[in-house]
Amino acid sequence: MKYEDFKDNEALEQLRASGTNIIMGSLDKLIDWGRSNSLWPLTFATSCCGIEYMAVGAARYDFSRFGFEVTRASPRQSDFIMVAGTIVHKMAPVLKRLYDQMAEPKYVIAMGACAISGGPFKDSYHVVNGVDTIIPVDVYMPGCPPRPEALLYALMQLQRKVKVEKFFGGVNRKEKKPEITQVID
Amino acid sequence: MIALKEKITSLVPAAAFDEAAIPTVTVAASEYKQLAQQLRNDADLQFNYLLCMTGMDFGDSLGVVILLESTTHLHQIYVKTVTADRENPYIPSVSDIWDTARINEREVFDFFGIRFTGHPDMRRLFLRNDWVGYPLRKDYDAGEALNPVPTENEDIRDTTLTYEALPDGAIAARERTVFESEEYVVNVGPQHPATHGVLHFRVSLEGETVKKVDVNCGYIHRGIEKLCEKLTYPQTLGYTDRLDYLGSHQNRHALCMCIEEALGLEIPDRVKYIRTIMDELQRLSSHLLFWSCLCMDLGALTAFFYGFRDREKVLNMMEETTGGRLIQNYNVIGGVSADIHPNLVSRIKEFLTYLPPMLKEYRDVFTGNVIAQQRMKGIGVLDTATAISYGVTGPSGRASGWACDTRKRKPYAAYDKVEFKEAVRTEGDSFARYLVRIDEIEQSLHILEQLVDNIPEGDYAVKTKPVIKLPEGCFFKSVEASRGEFGVYIESRGDKNPYRMKFRSPCLPLVDVVDMLSRDGKIADLIAIGGTLDYVVPDIDR
């Protein structure tokens, strides 16, 4: 894939276009460089997509090349959750709890058609139509199941997203609560 | 067949006997239990294997259809019983006759609300306790308003109800405790790396010793059987691949064969050979994954990379022909969706020389390892009679000395044309289950060796009608999937979509025996037992 295509979908880097203080900006860059290259996933999979997730962890696709190799069994130690597979009604509160247990900053990847929208099971009485109804999703990865290459691409998109974050400027600065000027009935 | 009919009418004169490829006996609920007992114990019948239990909604009445098989006489029979009461349906339980009925009857209760009198544990199996209604009933309202996506965790109860039929016909409900309040109960799952998916074990511990395991399924129950009822037959095929995704080709094979047999389609030899080759490739990929994951569960991480390295080679072959790595969608009604890739034959031959030295390496690295042997030998022993009673098929059943290979017992596709050894061991422990799978890898290679040069010329699919309608009746077909006997039961009313479609999951009995196998063992053995049983959770939950 060409580098231009890789950055094609949405101009995430625009978020940094306004410029920052040179010292703070450099520190930000250093932190983001470190964080984006050691994103640790949670060992979590519900169905078919989980097998492709395992395949990416194995020797042929090997996502440790990009810093993802340490899959954590505990949500407390993981940076992102890969929702690999269908989420059903009974699983929904469990997934929510897992997400809540993860330490900030945390990210979510919706892997496969089921996690995005319910996929082939969307008409079922027991299937949640998209995990974004329960937890916020950062990267959507279509496929049933997605190929390992697609998974790597999605992980790199997540890295891109992490790389534009501001630690010292922007997001971490406490915003004032918006003043309520008028109450609308 | 005639002997079977005479025998049954002499046992229960009121029973209706319907002769077909597999005969059906219909009895009233009051005589159901008595007939079941006789079918099980009579020396000429010996129906000791409950293959499939299907809950049914006939519109005006509810009922159960069980498919029985005898492992000595090899005959099969359907037993059907109905109850007209839709408000408070009761049917006698047969869980004391066949152990596998226990979990199957819980499933029927969950889906249809039929209560089984004499069943020790009438809790829901898949759905939450607060679920409203019984989803597989025809009049079920699937609207979001009735059962919204829950936000709170499930309140798991420690008590259950059992129903008893009193002599005067009344039903008495009695409360039974699953876990006493002083028991120390630890949750394993639903999110736990060693449960191979989202399975929830509640384990009662005394120190490190497991006293009881309660399985809580349903965290990936997708309602596939209900979905199938709304779809046409070609549309239902896609779901079978996603049941047990490590046996996707075999599952789809079973459904295609079931529909083809019902339609009376003649399948060309080429298709049979291609399907058999693909089945065996699938088995190879599944058993290689089993080996990798078991080793990883027991702490040998390097083995995981070895197994996956070789599995990728199998996936490559399948991908070239079918277009899919994991989920292939290759079988269609009447054949396969595309002809084999020109490279397939040469690649399989290459693989046949590649894998045997790797298997030797596997044995050197893991099988002979002292730690691995100590963690598996004598752990979780399952004897033959219990395996049959629980319906534990596949490699796990064969490790307990039950020669249950569907490829041998009921040959289908091209399995009658090949020679292979059924890997059977008698120890019944985790190590035997492990070794059976390694032996099966060798046998799969042996089967491929015989088939690969002899693929006959011909069409890769026969033409079918644009709209496929099955004749009225019930149809069953099973195949040997990677984990055991996978069966498809279709009840057709002559429409273009099935009236009821039930999948006989090979993994449901496997998870059912975990409690028995791990009792009085150490908690760490639970991992070895679960790993060697090798269940796939979406196949349990369907």
Contacts between the chains, C-beta under 8 A, distances in Angstrom:
chain1	res1	chain2	res2	distance
A	43	B	193	4.7
A	44	B	191	5.8
A	45	B	197	6.9
A	46	B	197	6.3
A	46	B	198	4.9
A	46	B	219	7.2
A	46	B	220	5.0
A	46	B	537	7.7
A	46	B	538	7.6
A	47	B	197	7.0
A	47	B	220	5.7
A	47	B	242	7.1
A	47	B	245	6.9
A	47	B	537	7.5
A	47	B	538	4.5
A	48	B	242	5.8
A	48	B	245	4.1
A	48	B	326	6.2
A	48	B	327	6.3
A	48	B	538	7.3
A	50	B	197	7.0
A	51	B	245	6.2
A	51	B	246	7.1
A	51	B	289	7.3
A	51	B	326	5.7
A	52	B	325	7.4
A	52	B	326	6.0
A	54	B	293	8.0
A	54	B	308	7.3
A	55	B	308	6.4
A	55	B	311	7.9
A	55	B	312	7.3
A	55	B	315	8.0
A	58	B	292	7.8
A	58	B	304	6.7
A	58	B	305	5.7
A	58	B	308	3.3
A	58	B	309	7.1
A	58	B	312	7.7
A	59	B	305	4.6
A	59	B	308	6.2
A	59	B	309	5.2
A	60	B	308	7.1
A	60	B	309	6.8
A	60	B	312	4.9
A	73	B	192	7.7
A	73	B	193	4.9
A	75	B	191	7.9
A	85	B	220	7.0
A	85	B	538	7.8
A	86	B	220	6.2
A	86	B	222	5.5
A	86	B	538	7.8
A	88	B	218	7.6
A	88	B	219	6.8
A	88	B	220	6.0
A	88	B	221	5.8
A	88	B	222	6.2
A	89	B	127	7.9
A	89	B	128	7.1
A	89	B	147	6.9
A	89	B	149	5.6
A	89	B	150	6.0
A	90	B	126	7.7
A	90	B	127	7.0
A	90	B	128	5.5
A	90	B	150	7.7
A	90	B	154	6.7
A	90	B	218	5.0
A	90	B	219	5.3
A	90	B	221	6.9
A	91	B	190	6.9
A	91	B	198	6.1
A	91	B	219	4.6
A	91	B	220	6.8
A	92	B	149	5.2
A	92	B	150	6.1
A	92	B	151	7.6
A	93	B	150	5.6
A	93	B	151	6.2
A	93	B	152	5.9
A	93	B	153	4.7
A	93	B	154	7.2
A	94	B	153	7.1
A	94	B	190	5.4
A	94	B	191	6.6
A	94	B	198	7.7
A	94	B	219	6.9
A	96	B	151	7.2
A	97	B	153	6.8
A	98	B	191	5.9
A	120	B	238	6.2
A	120	B	239	7.0
A	120	B	242	7.1
A	121	B	222	4.7
A	121	B	223	7.2
A	121	B	224	7.4
A	121	B	227	6.8
A	123	B	227	6.1
A	123	B	230	7.2
A	124	B	222	5.6
A	124	B	223	3.9
A	124	B	224	7.6
A	124	B	226	6.9
A	124	B	227	5.5
A	125	B	135	5.0
A	125	B	140	7.5
A	125	B	142	4.3
A	125	B	147	6.9
A	125	B	223	5.3
A	125	B	226	6.6
A	126	B	127	7.1
A	126	B	135	7.3
A	126	B	221	5.5
A	126	B	222	6.5
A	126	B	223	4.7
A	127	B	222	5.7
A	127	B	223	6.9
A	128	B	149	5.5
A	133	B	149	6.9
A	134	B	149	7.4
A	144	B	327	6.7
A	145	B	326	5.7
A	145	B	327	6.4
A	147	B	325	6.6
